[in-house]
Amino acid sequence: MRRGLARDLCALADGTLHGEQREALLGRVSGSPALGWALNQQLIAVEAIRRLDTLAPTELRERIQRT
């Protein structure tokens, strides 16, 4: 899977993909069992991370903010 597509699936799963990009990706996902599976895996990961009560290290959060 392309890196950009993986990034967009992650953004879709965590609710940060918006507008036309979101709608376009939802259309692709609905037509592809493989993308549907990949999105489901991202949703599971997002839910697991949200249930954690530990913050990511400051250095990691800052690095993510810079990208």
C-alpha positions in Angstrom: 0.0 0.0 0.0 1.2 3.5 -0.9 2.5 5.5 2.1 0.0 8.3 1.3 -2.9 6.0 1.1 -2.0 4.5 4.5 -1.7 7.9 6.0 -5.1 8.9 4.6 -6.7 5.7 6.0 -5.2 6.6 9.4 -6.6 10.1 9.1 -10.0 8.7 8.1 -10.0 6.4 11.1 -9.0 9.0 13.6 -11.4 11.6 12.2 -8.9 14.1 10.9 -9.6 13.6 7.2 -12.2 16.0 6.0 -14.0 17.4 3.0 -13.6 16.0 -0.5 -10.6 13.9 0.4 -12.7 12.1 3.0 -15.6 11.5 0.6 -13.3 10.3 -2.1 -11.5 7.8 0.2 -14.8 6.6 1.6 -15.9 5.8 -2.0 -12.7 3.9 -2.6 -13.0 2.0 0.7 -16.6 1.0 -0.1 -15.6 -0.5 -3.4 -12.5 -2.4 -2.1 -12.6 -5.3 0.4 -8.8 -4.8 0.9 -9.2 -1.1 1.8 -12.2 -1.9 4.0 -10.1 -4.4 5.9 -7.2 -1.9 6.2 -9.6 0.8 7.5 -11.0 -1.6 10.0 -7.5 -2.3 11.3 -6.9 1.4 11.6 -10.1 1.8 13.5 -9.1 -0.9 15.9 -5.7 0.7 16.5 -7.2 4.1 17.0 -9.7 2.7 19.6 -6.9 0.9 21.4 -4.7 4.0 21.5 -7.6 6.2 22.8 -8.2 3.7 25.6 -4.6 4.2 26.9 -4.2 6.6 29.8 -0.5 7.2 29.1 0.6 10.2 27.1 3.2 9.9 24.3 6.6 11.2 25.2 7.0 15.0 24.6 9.7 14.4 22.0 7.4 12.2 19.9 4.5 14.6 20.1 6.7 17.5 19.0 8.1 15.5 16.1 4.6 14.6 14.9 3.6 18.3 15.2 6.5 19.3 12.9 5.4 16.9 10.1 
